Amino acid sequence: MPTEDRQLYSRGKYRLEWDRRKDGTLRSPFLQIIWYDDVAGRNRSKTTGTAEIRAAEDELDRLWLLLERGQSVCPTCGRPMDQAGSYLLTTAIADYLLAREKRSSIESLRARLAHVLDFLDHTHRSAITCEQISDEFVDEFRLWSSTVPVIEGTVNPKVRERAPGTIEASVRTLAAAINFAHNRKDTLFPARFTVLAPRDVSRTPTYRSSIEELADMFRYCVAPQPPDGEIWSDKMIARQRQYRENLLRFLQVSVATWCRPDAAHDVSTAAGRDQWISNARVLQLNPRGRRQTKKYRPALPVAYRFARILDATKGFFVTVKSVRKAFEAMLDDLGLPRERETGLKLIRRSVSQIARPRIGEAQWRQGEIMLGHAKISTSDIYALFDPANLGVALTVTEGIIEEIETLCPGAFAVPLTGETPEQPPPERAGIAPK
């Protein structure tokens, strides 16, 4: 075992050392590269993976060239690699965003990578290359991001602390941009830093709304009430009801289908999207031409009250890009908790929690299918109504809708756009609509 702590080898601020405990024994059999990180304000280390001094010196040289010069070195021959370190990170980000322009998530991608670009400006690293992006760089980015608050809105902006999950979303998108450049052969290597899993950086909100609270949300939309001390005319009430129409529609589709917010905004009755199959009373959350992702969008049987509303709808059900601001205004008006406990997914989470004991653990797979966490085995849309498939989940969902309608009459009323049959359709597969 090495017993001397003499200076082994250094280059600039990088030096070789043995990592020892207080009693002098080695923590690792391998030599370590140690250097001081000015941005983080602490020492950093990286193992060389070898106890041979000459091989460790070569590892230090390679790290110095990579971090300080953006130049990769061949681990076999030790020569600089051609074309290495020549592709700017800013160029990779611009190319990636251009290639993803038509994706529905483009606004989120822009925001995440704009935060990375802000970091490059702040640390004067606009000339950094893809090859220079290491775990050390990403750790610095995480540390800096934790000190930069999120500012929402331009008029009366709201300032909140940047969540670890938000920071890691930028890291994840940065890795995607570098990997995209690698796949195009613009850079030699894919992203070589660690991206933390969402479960490691985010805490799932625990707050859930009751049936009564869900009814209050619907009442906020269909029967607007003036703030204390104000009096609204009938015209003002009608105007507020019109302003809240898309929020109401979001609540309706979220309760009826348990879907994710992005899927709720995507629902359309347009024939070309092949989503609403009226005669089968089935809604395919994934429109025609859209590739399924990990966040699977199922085809679901639809409760009768919501089916009548879809039949009276032409085109997109929610006609705005996002109801987030309207939803947050509703939360404030109802005095519901904030601090990331009650986002747009609150409806999905609340309905599924209310439904679970009603469906029962033995048949909870139907709930998992409704949520998109599991895929149904049959492709026959009429079979969805069978109790063995999604019939039990449908019955429970219809019961929840009826309770909301009882507490808030008009919550699932059909828009006044024409005559709608009042009698329920015939029973399908033994399931009688409420």
HELIX and SHEET records of a PDB file:
HELIX    1   1 ILE A   53  ARG A   69  1                                  17    
HELIX    2   2 LEU A   89  ALA A   99  1                                  11    
HELIX    3   3 ILE A  106  HIS A  122  1                                  17    
HELIX    4   4 CYS A  130  GLN A  132  5                                   3    
HELIX    5   5 ASP A  135  SER A  145  1                                  11    
HELIX    6   6 PRO A  164  ASN A  183  1                                  20    
HELIX    7   7 PRO A  198  VAL A  201  1                                   4    
HELIX    8   8 ILE A  211  VAL A  222  1                                  12    
HELIX    9   9 ASP A  234  TYR A  243  1                                  10    
HELIX   10  10 GLU A  245  THR A  257  1                                  13    
HELIX   11  11 PRO A  261  ASP A  266  1                                   6    
HELIX   12  12 ALA A  271  ARG A  273  5                                   3    
HELIX   13  13 SER A  278  ALA A  280  5                                   3    
HELIX   14  14 TYR A  304  ASP A  311  1                                   8    
HELIX   15  15 ARG A  324  LEU A  334  1                                  11    
HELIX   16  16 LEU A  346  ILE A  359  1                                  14    
HELIX   17  17 GLU A  361  GLN A  363  5                                   3    
HELIX   18  18 ARG A  365  LEU A  371  1                                   7    
HELIX   19  19 ILE A  381  PHE A  385  5                                   5    
HELIX   20  20 PRO A  387  GLY A  391  3                                   5    
HELIX   21  21 VAL A  392  LEU A  407  1                                  16    
SHEET    1   A 4 SER A  10  ARG A  11  0                                        
SHEET    2   A 4 TYR A  14  GLU A  17 -1                                        
SHEET    3   A 4 GLN A  32  ASP A  37 -1                                        
SHEET    4   A 4 ARG A  42  THR A  47 -1                                        
SHEET    1   B 2 VAL A 150  GLU A 152  0                                        
SHEET    2   B 2 LYS A 158  ARG A 160 -1                                        
SHEET    1   C 3 TRP A 276  ILE A 277  0                                        
SHEET    2   C 3 VAL A 282  GLN A 284 -1                                        
SHEET    3   C 3 ALA A 299  PRO A 301 -1                                        
END                                                                             
